[in-house]
Amino acid sequence: MAATGRRLRRSPVNMLTPTTVRVRRRFAAALVVAAGIVILGGAVGTMAASAAQPPVGLGTAASFAVLAGSTVTNTGPSTLSGSLGVSPGTAVTGFPPGKVIDGTIHSADAVALQAKADLTTAYKDAKGRTPVAAVPADIGGMELVAGVYKASSSLGLTGTVTLDAEHNPDAVFIFQAPSTLITASNSTVSLLNGAQACNVFWQVGSSATLGTNTTFVGNILALTSASLNTGATVQGRVLARNGAVTLDDNVITRATCAIPSATTTTSAGGPTSTTTAPGATTTTAPGATTTTAPGATTTTGAGATTTTAPGATTTTGAGATTTTAPGSTTTTVPGGPPTTVTTPGPPTTVPSPHTGEPWTGWPYWALVAFAGLVGLAFVERAVRTRRRKA
């Protein structure tokens, strides 16, 4: 081969230098890291999405402050805001001196029977919720965001546990206690950043006991029984499927979710429709302004009531349609007529507020990793080119 005067060209494989090998190894490592970030980010995003829970449906049991399977026993001037029921048992003692306001007492009647059936459904629903996050036997001192939390056996509370809705009024908190739920004296369940008592559920595999002067929040769904010691208060419900509910100078306020005020913005791009359901009540406060954009449709359902207070202003854009169904009522409160203005001009479009920064989610960081990966590839290519020329 030497006689032919030809020179052997070295294979690119043989041209690998230690520097090139290191670059390629780094390239491979970066690829693995980037893939891991993307996969982990996707998994975290999926877990976060799946952790968003709907509330546990209580059915007709939602109208009760206390519901028991065998008996309800009270000592002292307890006050229940909501109905009291027992089924299949019949015994209700201690009322008076206990008081039931905003509700009635149902002892083994059809209402209590249906509520108990709905409680059983709700209990099974809460017990089966997933995915779960494990919590210690005592959650005192913890701050928890929305989700499903499960103890290994009994669940206790000493001190304060804070439930943070992160400014989401629909945030749902579900606690699963396979055995008992016990709070120490003067313990507190605290709500933060818009958390609502109606969206907190405590599924208890046996019995729940609230210590003296405990300030408790949420709906207790106990399989067996529930006991409230002196001075304990509950913003929620105390519901026991099979056993007794025992009270001692307690205040139980049935929790209902607040309905936020609805705001409808009509853009110039097309009409919208606003419908008032049958039986609904719409009240325009004094000095308030209601604007119907051009082309919008407002429908008042049968039996609905619309009340316009003195000094309120209703503006109807050009081409808007207002329909009042038979049986509905429109009332103008005495003391000064409201003002109705028909505006031919287009509505004003309000820009959406800035809702967050782009770097708060995993897709952004996955993109950063990918960009770094591409840059590293270019560097590796440049090194290989220089080596070949050398």
C-alpha positions as CSV (number, residue, x, y, z in Angstrom):
1,M,0.0,0.0,0.0
2,A,3.0,2.2,0.6
3,A,4.1,1.6,-3.1
4,T,1.0,3.2,-4.4
5,G,1.7,6.4,-2.6
6,R,-1.7,6.5,-1.0
7,R,-2.2,7.7,2.5
8,L,-4.6,5.9,4.8
9,R,-7.3,8.1,6.0
10,R,-8.0,7.5,9.7
11,S,-11.6,6.6,10.5
12,P,-13.5,9.2,12.5
13,V,-13.7,6.6,15.3
14,N,-10.0,6.6,15.6
15,M,-9.9,10.4,15.8
16,L,-11.6,10.5,19.2
17,T,-9.5,12.4,21.6
18,P,-10.0,12.5,25.4
19,T,-11.5,16.0,25.1
20,T,-14.1,14.7,22.5
21,V,-14.9,11.8,24.7
22,R,-15.5,14.0,27.7
23,V,-17.8,16.3,25.6
24,R,-19.8,13.4,24.4
25,R,-20.2,12.0,27.9
26,R,-21.4,15.4,29.0
27,F,-23.8,15.5,26.1
28,A,-25.2,12.1,27.0
29,A,-25.5,13.2,30.7
30,A,-27.3,16.4,29.7
31,L,-29.7,14.3,27.5
32,V,-30.6,12.1,30.4
33,V,-31.1,15.1,32.7
34,A,-33.3,16.8,30.2
35,A,-35.4,13.7,29.6
36,G,-35.7,13.3,33.4
37,I,-36.9,16.9,33.8
38,V,-39.5,16.5,31.1
39,I,-40.8,13.1,32.5
40,L,-40.7,14.3,36.1
41,G,-42.4,17.6,35.2
42,G,-45.1,15.7,33.4
43,A,-45.6,13.4,36.3
44,V,-45.8,16.3,38.7
45,G,-48.2,18.1,36.5
46,T,-50.4,15.0,36.3
47,M,-50.3,14.4,40.0
48,A,-51.2,18.1,40.7
49,A,-54.1,17.9,38.3
50,S,-55.4,14.6,39.8
51,A,-55.1,16.0,43.3
52,A,-57.8,18.6,42.5
53,Q,-60.8,17.0,44.2
54,P,-64.5,17.7,43.9
55,P,-66.4,18.0,47.1
56,V,-68.0,15.0,48.7
57,G,-71.7,15.0,47.9
58,L,-73.7,14.8,51.1
59,G,-77.1,14.6,49.4
60,T,-80.0,15.3,51.8
61,A,-77.6,14.9,54.8
62,A,-76.3,18.4,53.9
63,S,-79.3,19.9,55.7
64,F,-78.3,18.3,59.0
65,A,-76.0,19.7,61.6
66,V,-76.1,16.4,63.6
67,L,-77.2,13.0,62.3
68,A,-76.8,9.7,64.2
69,G,-77.6,6.1,63.8
70,S,-78.8,5.2,67.4
71,T,-79.2,8.2,69.7
72,V,-78.5,11.9,70.1
73,T,-77.7,12.9,73.6
74,N,-77.1,16.5,74.8
75,T,-76.1,18.1,78.1
76,G,-76.3,21.8,78.6
77,P,-77.4,24.7,76.2
78,S,-76.0,23.3,73.0
79,T,-77.1,25.1,69.8
80,L,-77.4,23.5,66.4
81,S,-77.8,25.5,63.3
82,G,-79.3,23.0,61.0
83,S,-81.5,19.9,61.4
84,L,-81.0,17.1,63.9
85,G,-81.8,13.6,62.9
86,V,-81.5,10.0,64.1
87,S,-82.2,6.7,62.2
88,P,-82.9,3.8,62.6
89,G,-82.7,4.8,66.3
90,T,-85.4,7.1,67.8
91,A,-83.9,8.6,71.0
92,V,-83.2,12.3,71.1
93,T,-82.5,13.6,74.6
94,G,-81.5,17.0,76.0
95,F,-83.5,19.2,73.6
96,P,-84.3,21.4,75.5
97,P,-82.1,22.8,77.0
98,G,-80.4,22.3,73.7
99,K,-81.8,24.3,70.7
100,V,-82.2,23.5,67.1
101,I,-82.4,26.6,64.9
102,D,-82.7,26.8,61.1
103,G,-83.9,23.2,61.1
104,T,-86.1,20.6,62.6
105,I,-85.7,17.3,64.6
106,H,-86.2,14.2,62.6
107,S,-86.6,11.0,64.6
108,A,-86.7,7.8,62.5
109,D,-88.8,9.4,59.9
110,A,-88.5,9.3,56.1
111,V,-86.3,12.4,56.0
112,A,-83.8,10.9,58.5
113,L,-83.9,7.6,56.7
114,Q,-83.0,9.2,53.4
115,A,-80.3,11.3,55.0
116,K,-78.7,8.3,56.5
117,A,-78.7,6.6,53.1
118,D,-77.0,9.6,51.6
119,L,-74.5,9.7,54.5
120,T,-73.5,6.1,53.8
121,T,-72.9,7.0,50.1
122,A,-70.8,10.1,51.2
123,Y,-68.8,8.1,53.7
124,K,-67.8,5.5,51.0
125,D,-67.0,8.3,48.6
126,A,-64.7,10.0,51.0
127,K,-63.0,6.8,52.1
128,G,-62.3,5.8,48.5
129,R,-60.7,9.1,47.3
130,T,-57.3,9.0,45.8
131,P,-54.4,9.8,45.4
132,V,-53.6,10.2,49.0
133,A,-50.7,11.8,50.9
134,A,-49.6,10.2,54.1
135,V,-49.8,12.3,57.3
136,P,-48.5,11.5,60.8
137,A,-50.6,10.4,63.7
138,D,-50.9,14.0,64.9
139,I,-51.3,16.8,62.3
140,G,-50.9,19.6,64.9
141,G,-48.6,22.4,63.6
142,M,-49.0,21.4,60.0
143,E,-50.1,23.7,57.1
144,L,-51.8,21.7,54.3
145,V,-53.0,22.6,50.9
146,A,-56.0,21.0,49.1
147,G,-55.9,17.3,48.6
148,V,-56.6,13.9,50.2
149,Y,-54.6,13.0,53.4
150,K,-54.5,9.6,55.1
151,A,-53.2,8.5,58.5
152,S,-51.9,5.0,59.0
153,S,-54.4,4.4,61.8
154,S,-55.8,6.9,64.3
155,L,-55.6,10.6,63.4
156,G,-55.0,13.2,66.2
157,L,-54.8,17.0,66.4
158,T,-52.9,18.7,69.1
159,G,-52.6,22.5,68.7
160,T,-53.5,24.0,65.3
161,V,-53.6,22.6,61.8
162,T,-53.9,25.2,59.0
163,L,-55.8,24.4,55.7
164,D,-54.6,26.7,53.0
165,A,-56.8,27.0,49.9
166,E,-54.2,29.1,48.1
167,H,-57.0,31.6,47.1
168,N,-59.1,28.9,45.5
169,P,-62.6,28.9,47.1
170,D,-63.3,25.5,45.6
171,A,-60.3,23.9,47.3
172,V,-61.3,20.5,48.8
173,F,-59.6,18.9,51.8
174,I,-60.3,15.2,52.6
175,F,-58.9,13.5,55.7
176,Q,-59.1,9.7,56.0
177,A,-58.7,8.2,59.5
178,P,-58.9,4.4,59.3
179,S,-59.5,4.2,63.1
180,T,-60.3,7.2,65.4
181,L,-60.2,11.0,65.2
182,I,-59.2,12.6,68.5
183,T,-58.4,16.3,69.2
184,A,-56.7,17.5,72.3
185,S,-58.3,20.3,74.4
186,N,-58.1,23.8,72.8
187,S,-57.1,22.4,69.4
188,T,-58.0,24.4,66.3
189,V,-58.6,23.8,62.6
190,S,-57.7,27.1,60.9
191,L,-58.7,28.1,57.4
192,L,-56.4,30.2,55.3
193,N,-56.6,32.0,51.9
194,G,-60.3,31.4,51.1
195,A,-60.6,27.8,52.4
196,Q,-64.3,27.0,53.2
197,A,-65.6,24.8,55.9
198,C,-68.1,23.2,53.6
199,N,-65.2,21.8,51.5
200,V,-63.5,20.0,54.4
201,F,-64.3,16.3,55.1
202,W,-63.1,14.0,57.9
203,Q,-63.8,10.3,57.2
204,V,-63.4,8.4,60.4
205,G,-63.2,4.6,60.4
206,S,-64.6,4.2,64.0
207,S,-65.3,7.1,66.4
208,A,-64.5,10.8,66.5
209,T,-63.9,12.7,69.8
210,L,-63.4,16.5,70.0
211,G,-61.6,17.7,73.1
212,T,-62.7,20.4,75.5
213,N,-63.0,23.8,73.8
214,T,-61.8,22.5,70.4
215,T,-62.5,24.8,67.5
216,F,-63.2,22.4,64.7
217,V,-64.0,22.9,61.0
218,G,-65.4,20.5,58.5
219,N,-67.8,17.7,58.1
220,I,-67.2,14.6,60.3
221,L,-68.3,11.4,58.6
222,A,-67.9,8.8,61.3
223,L,-68.7,5.1,60.9
224,T,-69.6,4.5,64.5
225,S,-70.0,7.5,66.9
226,A,-69.0,11.1,67.6
227,S,-68.5,12.8,71.0
228,L,-68.0,16.5,71.6
229,N,-66.6,17.5,75.0
230,T,-67.6,20.6,76.8
231,G,-67.3,23.8,74.8
232,A,-66.2,22.3,71.5
233,T,-67.5,24.1,68.5
234,V,-67.9,22.8,64.9
235,Q,-68.3,24.8,61.8
236,G,-69.6,22.0,59.6
237,R,-71.5,18.8,60.5
238,V,-71.3,15.9,62.9
239,L,-72.6,12.8,61.2
240,A,-72.4,9.3,62.6
241,R,-73.6,6.3,60.6
242,N,-74.3,3.6,63.1
243,G,-73.8,4.9,66.7
244,A,-74.6,7.9,68.9
245,V,-73.7,11.5,68.8
246,T,-73.0,12.9,72.3
247,L,-73.0,16.7,72.9
248,D,-72.0,18.8,75.9
249,D,-72.7,22.5,75.7
250,N,-71.6,22.8,72.1
251,V,-72.2,25.0,69.1
252,I,-72.5,23.3,65.7
253,T,-73.1,25.5,62.7
254,R,-74.0,23.8,59.4
255,A,-71.5,24.9,56.8
256,T,-72.6,26.2,53.4
257,C,-70.3,27.3,50.6
258,A,-70.3,30.9,49.7
259,I,-71.4,31.7,46.2
260,P,-69.1,34.3,44.7
261,S,-70.6,37.3,42.9
262,A,-70.7,36.6,39.2
263,T,-69.2,39.1,36.8
264,T,-70.0,38.9,33.1
265,T,-67.9,40.9,30.6
266,T,-69.2,41.1,27.1
267,S,-66.5,41.7,24.5
268,A,-67.2,43.4,21.2
269,G,-66.5,40.2,19.4
270,G,-70.0,38.7,19.8
271,P,-73.1,38.7,21.9
272,T,-73.6,36.8,25.2
273,S,-76.7,35.5,27.0
274,T,-77.6,36.0,30.6
275,T,-80.3,33.7,32.0
276,T,-82.0,34.0,35.4
277,A,-83.2,30.5,36.4
278,P,-86.8,30.0,37.5
279,G,-87.3,30.9,41.1
280,A,-84.1,32.9,41.3
281,T,-83.9,36.4,42.8
282,T,-81.8,39.1,41.3
283,T,-81.4,42.3,43.3
284,T,-79.7,45.5,42.1
285,A,-78.3,47.4,45.1
286,P,-78.7,51.2,45.4
287,G,-76.3,53.0,43.1
288,A,-75.3,49.9,41.2
289,T,-75.0,49.8,37.5
290,T,-76.1,47.0,35.2
291,T,-74.9,47.1,31.6
292,T,-76.2,44.9,28.8
293,A,-73.9,45.0,25.8
294,P,-75.1,45.4,22.2
295,G,-76.5,42.1,20.9
296,A,-76.7,40.5,24.4
297,T,-79.7,38.5,25.5
298,T,-81.1,38.6,29.1
299,T,-83.7,36.1,30.0
300,T,-85.7,36.0,33.2
301,G,-87.1,32.6,34.0
302,A,-90.6,31.9,35.1
303,G,-91.1,32.7,38.8
304,A,-87.9,34.7,39.0
305,T,-87.8,38.0,40.9
306,T,-85.8,41.1,39.8
307,T,-85.6,44.0,42.2
308,T,-84.1,47.3,41.2
309,A,-83.3,49.5,44.2
310,P,-83.6,53.3,44.2
311,G,-80.8,55.1,42.3
312,A,-79.7,52.0,40.4
313,T,-78.8,52.3,36.7
314,T,-79.6,49.8,34.0
315,T,-78.0,50.3,30.6
316,T,-79.1,48.4,27.6
317,G,-76.9,48.4,24.6
318,A,-78.2,48.7,21.0
319,G,-79.7,45.5,19.8
320,A,-79.8,43.9,23.2
321,T,-82.9,41.7,24.0
322,T,-84.5,41.3,27.4
323,T,-87.1,38.6,27.8
324,T,-89.3,38.2,30.9
325,A,-91.0,34.9,31.2
326,P,-94.6,34.6,32.4
327,G,-94.9,34.5,36.1
328,S,-91.7,36.5,36.8
329,T,-91.8,39.6,38.9
330,T,-89.9,42.9,38.3
331,T,-90.0,45.3,41.3
332,T,-88.9,48.9,41.5
333,V,-88.3,49.8,45.2
334,P,-90.2,53.0,46.3
335,G,-88.1,56.0,47.1
336,G,-86.9,57.1,43.7
337,P,-87.2,55.6,40.3
338,P,-84.2,53.8,38.7
339,T,-82.6,55.1,35.6
340,T,-82.7,53.2,32.3
341,V,-80.3,54.2,29.6
342,T,-80.1,52.9,26.1
343,T,-76.6,53.2,24.7
344,P,-76.0,52.7,21.0
345,G,-72.2,52.5,21.3
346,P,-70.1,49.3,21.6
347,P,-69.2,47.9,25.0
348,T,-65.9,48.3,26.6
349,T,-63.6,45.3,26.7
350,V,-61.6,45.0,29.9
351,P,-58.2,43.3,29.4
352,S,-57.6,40.2,31.5
353,P,-55.3,40.8,34.5
354,H,-51.8,39.3,34.5
355,T,-52.2,35.9,36.1
356,G,-48.7,34.8,36.8
357,E,-45.1,34.4,35.6
358,P,-44.1,31.9,32.9
359,W,-41.3,30.4,35.0
360,T,-43.7,29.1,37.6
361,G,-44.5,25.8,35.8
362,W,-42.5,22.8,34.8
363,P,-42.9,23.3,31.0
364,Y,-40.8,26.4,31.2
365,W,-37.9,24.6,32.9
366,A,-38.2,21.7,30.4
367,L,-37.9,24.2,27.6
368,V,-34.8,25.7,29.3
369,A,-33.3,22.2,29.6
370,F,-34.0,21.5,25.9
371,A,-32.4,24.8,24.9
372,G,-29.3,24.0,26.9
373,L,-29.2,20.6,25.3
374,V,-29.3,22.1,21.8
375,G,-26.5,24.5,22.8
376,L,-24.4,21.7,24.1
377,A,-24.9,19.8,20.8
378,F,-23.5,22.8,18.8
379,V,-20.5,23.0,21.1
380,E,-19.8,19.3,20.7
381,R,-20.1,19.7,16.9
382,A,-17.7,22.6,16.9
383,V,-15.1,20.6,18.9
384,R,-15.4,17.7,16.5
385,T,-14.9,20.0,13.5
386,R,-11.8,21.6,14.9
387,R,-10.3,18.2,15.7
388,R,-10.8,17.0,12.2
389,K,-9.2,20.1,10.7
390,A,-6.2,19.6,13.1
